[in-house]
């Protein structure tokens, strides 16, 4: 009986040590992710990855992470393959519940786009728009075999407040003859229902300028 108690004590001691180490590491990550130097390192890694993936210039002035929810990008710039501005802006702020992703739920509590400028075009006889290369870069290889649908793995979406400020967009398509300039001073809404699977959407109120 004494030997059993010693073994049980050692097991509990080791278990407590492992759990304590995991908690300590999580707390350390939570603290370090708030440090500007760590966030700057993460920003450089993100920029390096995007540039190597899409093969065009990408700039992010500042990346702020308030783990585990809020991500803020400031002074963002994406260049297209003709070295024209594809997208640029002052701020992109997203408040997303990362842990909900583990339960197949995309819960975005807040989205803010501030001072964003987009330049979309398809000129002359071009068959693709100037952003198509990005879509292809992240598309990957198509699955060779069909995958059976699993209703239990359907992704659920929850979107809260959306706020757009000073949004400018130009759209020119020579093939269809569209030439559009669009400016949005301010747009605010809070989405009640967002279910792409059932094509159900509910937007109770919209404030627009």
C-alpha positions in Angstrom: 0.0 0.0 0.0 2.9 2.4 0.8 4.5 1.6 -2.5 1.2 2.3 -4.3 0.9 5.7 -2.6 4.4 6.6 -3.6 3.7 5.7 -7.2 0.5 7.7 -7.2 2.2 10.7 -5.6 4.9 10.6 -8.3 2.3 10.4 -11.1 0.3 13.3 -9.6 3.5 15.3 -9.2 4.6 14.7 -12.8 1.1 15.5 -14.1 1.0 18.8 -12.1 4.5 19.7 -13.4 3.4 19.1 -17.1 0.2 21.1 -16.6 2.1 23.8 -14.9 4.6 24.0 -17.7 1.9 24.2 -20.4 0.1 27.0 -18.5 3.4 28.8 -18.1 4.1 28.5 -21.8 0.7 29.8 -22.7 1.0 32.8 -20.4 4.5 33.4 -21.8 3.1 33.5 -25.4 0.2 35.8 -24.3 2.8 38.2 -22.8 5.3 38.0 -25.7 2.7 38.6 -28.4 2.0 42.0 -26.8 5.7 43.1 -27.1 6.3 45.4 -30.1 9.5 43.6 -31.1 7.7 40.3 -31.3 4.8 41.8 -33.3 7.3 43.4 -35.6 9.0 40.0 -36.1 5.6 38.5 -36.9 4.8 41.3 -39.3 8.1 40.7 -41.2 7.3 36.9 -41.4 3.8 37.6 -42.8 5.1 40.1 -45.4 7.9 37.6 -46.4 5.4 34.8 -46.8 3.0 36.8 -48.9 5.6 38.1 -51.2 7.1 34.7 -51.8 3.6 33.3 -52.4 2.2 35.9 -54.8 5.5 37.2 -56.2 4.6 40.9 -56.0 5.3 43.7 -53.5 3.6 43.7 -50.1 4.0 46.2 -47.3 2.5 46.3 -43.8 3.4 49.3 -41.7 2.3 47.8 -38.4 0.9 44.6 -37.1 -0.9 44.5 -33.7 -2.2 41.4 -32.1 -4.3 41.3 -29.0 -4.4 37.5 -28.6 -6.6 35.6 -29.0 -9.1 37.9 -30.7 -8.1 41.2 -32.3 -5.7 41.7 -35.2 -4.9 45.1 -36.6 -3.0 45.9 -39.8 -1.9 49.4 -40.5 -0.5 51.0 -43.7 -1.2 48.1 -46.0 0.0 48.0 -49.6 -0.4 45.3 -52.3 1.0 45.8 -55.7 -0.2 43.9 -58.8 1.9 42.3 -61.5 2.1 45.5 -63.5 3.5 47.4 -60.4 0.2 49.3 -60.0 -1.5 49.7 -56.7 -3.9 46.8 -56.2 -5.0 47.6 -52.7 -3.8 50.0 -50.1 -5.1 51.5 -46.9 -4.7 53.0 -43.5 -6.2 50.2 -41.3 -7.8 46.8 -41.3 -9.1 45.7 -37.9 -10.6 42.3 -37.3 -11.9 41.0 -34.0 -12.3 37.2 -34.4 -12.8 34.4 -31.9 -9.9 32.1 -32.8 -10.9 29.4 -30.4 -14.3 29.1 -32.1 -12.5 27.9 -35.3 -11.9 24.6 -33.4 -15.6 24.0 -33.4 -16.1 24.9 -37.1 -17.4 28.4 -36.3 -16.1 31.6 -37.8 -17.2 34.2 -35.3 -16.2 37.7 -36.4 -17.3 40.2 -33.7 -16.0 43.3 -35.5 -14.6 44.3 -38.9 -13.2 47.8 -39.6 -11.8 49.0 -42.9 -10.4 52.5 -42.8 -9.1 54.5 -45.8 -8.9 51.4 -48.1 -8.3 52.0 -51.8 -8.8 49.2 -54.4 -7.9 49.3 -58.1 -9.5 46.5 -60.1 -9.1 46.3 -63.9 -9.1 44.1 -67.0 -7.6 46.1 -69.9 -7.7 45.6 -73.6 -7.8 41.9 -74.4 -6.8 40.6 -71.0 -8.8 37.6 -70.0 -8.2 37.9 -66.3 -8.5 40.7 -63.8 -5.4 42.1 -62.1 -6.1 40.2 -58.9 -6.5 36.8 -60.4 -2.9 35.8 -59.8 -3.5 36.0 -56.1 -6.5 33.7 -56.3 -4.5 31.2 -58.3 -1.5 31.4 -55.8 -3.7 30.3 -52.9 -6.1 28.0 -54.8 -3.7 25.1 -54.7 -4.3 21.8 -56.6 -7.9 20.7 -57.1 -8.8 17.5 -55.4 -8.7 14.5 -57.7 -11.3 12.5 -55.9 -14.6 13.9 -54.7 -15.0 14.1 -51.0 -18.3 13.0 -49.4 -20.1 15.8 -47.6 -20.1 15.7 -43.9 -23.0 17.8 -42.4 -21.3 17.7 -39.0 -18.3 19.6 -40.4 -20.2 22.4 -42.0 -18.6 25.8 -41.2 -20.9 28.1 -39.2 -20.6 31.9 -39.6 -21.4 34.6 -37.1 -20.6 38.2 -38.0 -21.2 41.2 -35.7 -20.5 44.8 -36.4 -19.1 46.0 -39.7 -17.7 49.5 -40.1 -16.2 50.9 -43.3 -14.7 54.4 -43.5 -13.4 56.3 -46.5 -13.5 53.4 -49.0 -12.4 54.2 -52.6 -12.6 51.8 -55.5 -12.0 52.0 -59.2 -13.2 49.3 -61.6 -12.4 49.2 -65.3 -13.3 46.3 -67.6 -12.7 46.9 -71.3 -14.4 43.6 -72.2 -17.7 44.5 -70.7 -17.3 48.3 -71.1 -17.6 49.0 -67.4 -15.7 52.0 -66.0 -16.6 52.8 -62.4 -15.4 55.1 -59.6 -16.8 54.4 -56.2 -16.4 56.3 -52.9 -18.0 55.4 -49.6 -17.7 57.9 -46.8 -19.1 55.7 -44.0 -20.9 52.4 -43.7 -22.0 50.8 -40.5 -24.2 47.7 -39.8 -24.6 44.8 -37.5 -25.4 41.5 -39.2 -28.0 39.4 -37.5 -27.9 36.2 -39.7 -25.1 35.2 -42.1 -25.6 31.7 -43.5 -24.0 31.2 -47.0 -25.0 27.5 -46.9 -28.7 28.3 -46.8 -28.4 31.7 -48.5 -29.9 33.3 -45.5 -28.8 36.8 -44.5 -30.3 39.4 -42.1 -29.1 42.9 -41.8 -31.5 44.8 -39.5 -30.1 48.3 -40.0 -27.6 50.1 -42.2 -26.1 53.6 -41.7 -24.5 54.9 -44.9 -22.9 58.1 -46.2 
